[in-house]
Amino acid sequence: STGSIENVTHLKGRSGFSYTIDSVTNESLLAELIDQSDVVFHLAAAVGVKLIVEQPVHTIETNVHGTEVVLKHANKKKKLVFIASTSEVMPSTSAQRIFTLSPLSTMSKSEPVLTVCCVN
């Protein structure tokens, strides 16, 4: 993640707020957390152009399999899932050079797969 724990420190101790730091592919933990939730906000993803170009398999495993795990367990419990994507799916001008070297970028290719998973 490129996030920072400081983004939520002001929420610590607030009723109804909790967070867990782990992997989106940890199925047993994810199932337990989804069971405790009313709604699931799925923001977990491998991010950053450099990571995605250098570790395409890791990107697919995290983004596609991670989303599959979230959807599988949320569906079992009939929980509503919100999935968000970042602007990095469509590269900025500064990132264009990297993508011209990797036309089958896993970042841009995993997004449609996730969309199909969510719609079906």
C-alpha positions as CSV (number, residue, x, y, z in Angstrom):
1,S,0.0,0.0,0.0
2,T,1.1,3.6,-0.5
3,G,-1.2,4.7,2.3
4,S,-0.1,5.9,5.7
5,I,-1.3,4.9,9.1
6,E,-1.3,8.6,10.0
7,N,-4.3,9.0,7.7
8,V,-6.4,7.2,10.3
9,T,-4.7,7.9,13.6
10,H,-7.4,10.5,14.5
11,L,-10.0,7.7,14.2
12,K,-8.4,5.3,16.7
13,G,-10.6,4.8,19.7
14,R,-13.7,6.0,17.9
15,S,-16.7,3.7,18.3
16,G,-17.3,1.5,15.2
17,F,-13.8,2.1,13.8
18,S,-11.2,-0.6,13.5
19,Y,-8.5,-1.5,11.0
20,T,-6.4,-4.6,10.3
21,I,-3.1,-4.7,8.6
22,D,-2.6,-8.0,6.7
23,S,-2.9,-9.5,3.2
24,V,-6.1,-9.4,1.1
25,T,-5.3,-13.0,0.3
26,N,-5.5,-14.2,3.9
27,E,-8.8,-15.9,3.4
28,S,-9.6,-17.0,7.0
29,L,-9.0,-13.5,8.4
30,L,-10.8,-11.9,5.5
31,A,-13.8,-14.2,6.0
32,E,-13.9,-13.2,9.7
33,L,-13.6,-9.5,9.0
34,I,-16.3,-9.6,6.3
35,D,-18.6,-11.5,8.7
36,Q,-18.2,-8.7,11.2
37,S,-18.9,-5.9,8.7
38,D,-22.1,-4.3,7.3
39,V,-20.4,-3.2,4.1
40,V,-17.0,-4.0,2.5
41,F,-14.8,-1.3,1.0
42,H,-12.2,-3.1,-1.1
43,L,-9.2,-0.8,-1.7
44,A,-6.5,-3.4,-1.5
45,A,-4.3,-3.6,-4.6
46,A,-0.7,-3.7,-5.7
47,V,0.0,-0.1,-6.7
48,G,2.7,1.9,-8.3
49,V,3.9,1.7,-11.9
50,K,7.4,0.6,-11.0
51,L,6.1,-2.4,-8.8
52,I,3.6,-3.4,-11.5
53,V,6.2,-3.4,-14.3
54,E,8.8,-5.2,-12.2
55,Q,6.5,-7.7,-10.6
56,P,3.6,-8.5,-12.9
57,V,2.8,-11.9,-11.4
58,H,2.6,-10.4,-7.9
59,T,0.3,-7.7,-9.3
60,I,-2.1,-10.2,-10.8
61,E,-2.1,-12.3,-7.7
62,T,-2.8,-9.4,-5.4
63,N,-5.3,-7.5,-7.6
64,V,-7.2,-10.4,-9.2
65,H,-7.0,-13.1,-6.6
66,G,-7.4,-10.6,-3.8
67,T,-10.6,-9.3,-5.3
68,E,-11.8,-12.8,-6.0
69,V,-11.3,-13.7,-2.3
70,V,-13.2,-10.5,-1.1
71,L,-16.1,-11.2,-3.5
72,K,-16.3,-14.9,-2.6
73,H,-16.6,-14.2,1.1
74,A,-18.8,-11.2,0.8
75,N,-21.1,-13.1,-1.5
76,K,-21.4,-16.0,1.1
77,K,-22.5,-13.4,3.7
78,K,-24.6,-11.3,1.2
79,K,-22.5,-8.2,2.0
80,L,-22.4,-5.2,-0.3
81,V,-19.0,-4.5,-1.7
82,F,-17.6,-1.2,-2.9
83,I,-14.5,-1.4,-5.1
84,A,-12.5,1.6,-6.1
85,S,-9.8,2.0,-8.7
86,T,-7.0,4.5,-8.8
87,S,-5.9,6.9,-11.5
88,E,-2.8,4.7,-12.0
89,V,-4.9,2.2,-14.0
90,M,-4.7,4.7,-16.8
91,P,-1.1,6.0,-16.8
92,S,-0.2,9.7,-16.6
93,T,1.9,11.3,-19.2
94,S,5.1,10.8,-17.1
95,A,4.4,7.0,-16.9
96,Q,3.7,6.6,-20.7
97,R,7.3,5.6,-21.4
98,I,7.0,2.6,-19.1
99,F,3.8,1.4,-20.6
100,T,5.1,1.6,-24.1
101,L,7.8,-0.8,-23.0
102,S,5.1,-3.1,-21.5
103,P,2.0,-3.1,-23.8
104,L,0.4,-5.9,-21.8
105,S,0.8,-4.1,-18.5
106,T,-0.8,-6.2,-15.7
107,M,-2.1,-3.0,-14.2
108,S,-4.2,-2.0,-17.2
109,K,-5.1,-5.6,-18.0
110,S,-6.3,-6.7,-14.5
111,E,-8.8,-3.8,-14.2
112,P,-11.2,-5.3,-16.9
113,V,-11.0,-8.7,-15.2
114,L,-11.9,-7.2,-11.9
115,T,-14.8,-5.3,-13.5
116,V,-16.2,-8.6,-15.0
117,C,-15.8,-10.4,-11.6
118,C,-17.8,-7.6,-9.9
119,V,-20.6,-7.4,-12.4
120,N,-21.2,-11.2,-12.7
